[in-house]
Amino acid sequence: MPDPYEIDLMISAKSIAARIEDLSREIRETFKDTDKLVVVGLLRGSFVFIADLVRELDLPVEVDFLEASSYGDGMESSREVRILKDLRGAIEGRDVLLVEDIVDTGHTLKHVTALLETRKPKRLETIALLDKPSRREVDVKATWTGFEIPDEFVVGYGIDFAQRDRNLPYIGKVRFI
């Protein structure tokens, strides 16, 4: 059980919804000629974001998931990315949008993007709900970013702390008490 903590509001549910509407317009424009967009969610943190995002896309969409881990139950990245669950479908020759919850050190996004590129998609773009550029250790940037945030440990909207607080409808900053 984690040390006692409180959660301070960082990004409201209303702000997240408005940003997803804006992002979905840009994604629809980028992929307007697709016959089907394969939206790949990085589990587990992206599941709420991906659900809200695909409902706004108004494109032919297929959803698949990949689970990668570099955190375990801790607050710091191990920098070793492990694939725990791979895609069910093939992406060769297909338009792919990789959905990440948060880009921190960048190791996970870089590793997974490189892995997906070896599978020869027609086009591969990336989107992250949150970005912490001050923590970046590798050269990687998502095509689209919802919000740039400072170096704070956050929870909510699918993002957890030791498997807790994923169900919060907003993004909150963890403050230990």
C-alpha positions in Angstrom: 0.0 0.0 0.0 1.5 3.4 -1.0 2.2 6.0 1.6 -0.8 8.3 2.4 -1.3 10.9 -0.2 -3.7 13.5 -1.4 -4.6 14.4 -5.0 -4.7 18.0 -6.2 -6.6 18.9 -9.4 -4.2 19.6 -12.3 -6.4 19.2 -15.4 -10.2 19.1 -15.2 -12.4 16.6 -16.9 -13.9 19.5 -18.9 -10.5 20.6 -20.1 -9.6 17.1 -21.2 -12.8 16.7 -23.1 -12.3 20.0 -24.9 -8.7 19.1 -25.8 -9.8 15.7 -27.2 -12.2 17.4 -29.5 -9.4 19.6 -30.8 -7.0 16.7 -31.2 -9.6 14.6 -33.0 -10.2 17.3 -35.6 -6.4 17.3 -36.4 -6.3 13.5 -36.5 -9.4 13.3 -38.8 -7.7 15.7 -41.2 -4.4 13.8 -41.2 -6.1 10.4 -41.8 -9.1 11.6 -43.9 -8.2 9.3 -46.8 -7.8 6.2 -44.7 -9.8 3.1 -45.4 -9.4 2.1 -41.7 -7.3 3.6 -39.0 -5.9 1.1 -36.5 -5.8 2.8 -33.1 -3.3 1.1 -30.9 -3.7 1.8 -27.2 -0.8 1.3 -24.8 -2.2 -0.4 -21.8 -3.1 0.2 -19.2 -2.9 4.0 -18.7 -4.3 4.9 -22.1 -7.6 3.0 -21.9 -9.8 6.0 -20.8 -8.1 8.3 -23.3 -8.4 5.9 -26.2 -12.1 5.3 -25.5 -12.9 9.0 -25.5 -10.7 9.7 -28.5 -12.1 7.0 -30.8 -15.6 8.2 -30.1 -14.6 11.6 -31.5 -12.8 10.5 -34.6 -15.6 9.9 -37.1 -13.4 7.7 -39.2 -13.5 3.9 -39.9 -11.5 2.7 -36.8 -10.2 -0.6 -35.6 -8.9 -0.7 -32.0 -6.1 -2.9 -30.7 -4.0 -2.9 -27.6 -0.4 -3.4 -26.7 0.8 -3.6 -23.1 4.3 -2.3 -22.3 5.8 -1.8 -18.9 8.7 0.2 -17.6 7.2 1.2 -14.1 5.8 -1.8 -12.3 4.2 -0.4 -9.1 6.8 2.3 -8.6 7.0 6.0 -9.3 10.2 5.9 -11.3 10.8 4.3 -14.7 13.1 1.3 -14.8 14.1 2.4 -18.3 13.7 -1.3 -19.3 10.7 -1.6 -21.6 8.9 -5.0 -21.6 6.1 -6.0 -23.9 3.5 -7.8 -21.8 0.8 -8.1 -24.4 1.2 -7.8 -28.1 -1.2 -6.7 -30.8 -3.8 -9.2 -32.0 -3.9 -8.0 -35.6 -1.3 -7.2 -38.3 -0.6 -3.6 -39.1 1.5 -4.0 -42.3 0.4 -1.5 -44.9 -2.2 0.1 -42.6 -2.6 3.5 -41.1 -1.8 3.3 -37.3 -2.3 5.8 -34.5 -0.4 4.8 -31.3 -2.1 6.2 -28.2 0.1 6.8 -25.1 -1.1 8.1 -21.7 2.1 10.0 -20.8 5.5 10.6 -22.3 8.0 10.8 -19.4 11.5 9.6 -20.0 10.5 8.7 -23.6 11.8 5.1 -23.4 8.4 3.4 -23.8 7.3 5.5 -26.7 10.6 5.2 -28.5 10.7 1.4 -27.9 7.1 0.7 -29.0 7.3 3.1 -32.0 10.5 1.3 -33.2 8.8 -2.1 -32.7 5.7 -1.1 -34.7 7.8 0.4 -37.5 9.4 -3.0 -38.0 5.9 -4.3 -38.9 5.8 -1.9 -41.9 2.7 0.2 -41.3 1.6 2.5 -44.2 1.8 5.4 -41.7 2.4 5.5 -38.0 1.6 8.6 -35.9 1.5 9.0 -32.2 -0.6 10.8 -29.6 0.0 11.3 -25.9 -2.4 12.7 -23.5 0.4 14.1 -21.3 4.0 15.1 -22.0 6.7 15.8 -19.4 9.5 17.2 -21.6 11.7 18.1 -18.6 12.1 14.3 -17.9 13.0 13.2 -21.4 16.1 10.9 -21.6 15.7 9.9 -25.3 14.9 11.9 -28.4 11.2 11.2 -29.0 8.1 13.4 -29.4 4.5 12.4 -30.0 2.9 13.7 -33.2 0.1 15.2 -31.0 0.1 16.0 -27.3 -2.9 16.8 -25.2 -1.1 18.7 -22.4 2.4 19.5 -21.4 2.9 19.2 -17.7 5.7 19.8 -15.2 7.6 17.0 -13.5 4.9 15.9 -11.1 3.6 12.5 -10.4 0.0 12.4 -11.7 -3.0 10.1 -11.5 -6.5 9.9 -12.9 -8.1 9.5 -16.3 -6.6 6.0 -16.6 -3.2 6.8 -15.1 -2.5 5.0 -11.8 -0.3 5.0 -8.7 0.2 1.3 -7.8 -3.0 0.4 -9.6 -5.1 3.1 -7.8 -6.9 6.2 -8.9 -7.3 5.2 -12.6 -11.0 5.9 -12.3 -10.7 9.7 -11.5 -12.3 11.7 -14.3 -9.5 14.3 -14.1 -5.7 14.5 -13.9 -4.5 15.1 -10.4 -1.1 15.7 -8.9 -0.1 13.3 -6.1 1.0 15.0 -2.9 2.3 12.8 -0.1 1.2 13.7 3.4 
